[in-house]
Amino acid sequence: MLHGKAKGGRSQSLMNDYASLLGEAVLRHQTRTAEHAARIEAELASRVKSEFIANMSHELRTPLNTVIGFSKLIAEQERRRLPDAEIVEYANLIRDAVGHLLAVINDILDISKIQSGKYALDKRDVQLDEIMLAVLSSFRLLAQDAKITLVNRISPSLPLMRLDGVKLRQIFTNLVSNAIKFTPEGGSVTLEASVMADGRIVGIVRDTGIGMSAEDIKVALTPFGQVDGSRTRWRDGTGLGLPIAKSLVEMHDGEMRVTSVKNEGTEVLVILPAPSHMTIHEARDAVMGTSGYSTFSPVKPLVREPHL
């Protein structure tokens, strides 16, 4: 009897020892896994920081060199007379460089305020179609110089919406700028807006550019991430255009979707909530397609007229 109890006690003791060893092994494995994940995250953060510093150094120094160089030439006017045409050209180059610097600084300030939760919206009644048309008009000359066709497919009957008009313009300015930047000569950039069947408003920026893979899209939506790291032209930007646009859309309780195919193009959908003051009749007409609103169809063929 005592022998049986002793045997049972030893078995129980062995089981406890085994359980203790197993628990320690699991804990060590979890610790190693956590340390490995933390190391990878730290290395990634360090790499992102290094890339950011390198990008910002390039983004800031290149236009600054332009400002310094051409302003120095103009300052030497007393010693070496420059033709009026050259002075105007130099002044325009300085203005472009300063404009780029201001855009870089604004992007950095915007993403910092967004990430700190200090970014506030000033919502007022606005016409989305007017904002989008203004965005298209602002890129007309740039598109002409790049030999890219701008296509207007904006419904003229979008409802009045309570949004931050300035931020909304910034969203579509960033998206159209990106589309033009990565579309080769002879391509097109389309801006479309309409009412979806459920009353929500959709704005679409579609291009026939170089496109992106699924991994590229993740990088492009990451602050300071740039899909093509081999590019060195200062007009390539900070890599903040898409992340800022996405954050601003989400602040409006909207959604931004990016789909792309390599060497075929990219499509960005900005889906905004249905206007709260949209009447029952307007919502019904939008769904039935009987009003001035156009019902969005994701498989609708692209019509390339009218052109800007």
PyMOL commands that set and color helices and strands:
alter all, ss='L'
color gray80, all
select helices_A, chain A and resi 2-78+84-116+128-138+140-145+165-181+214-220+234-236+241-251+280-288
alter helices_A, ss='H'
color red, helices_A
select strands_A, chain A and resi 124-127+149-154+160-163+188-195+201-207+255-261+265-272
alter strands_A, ss='S'
color yellow, strands_A
deselect
rebuild
show_as cartoon
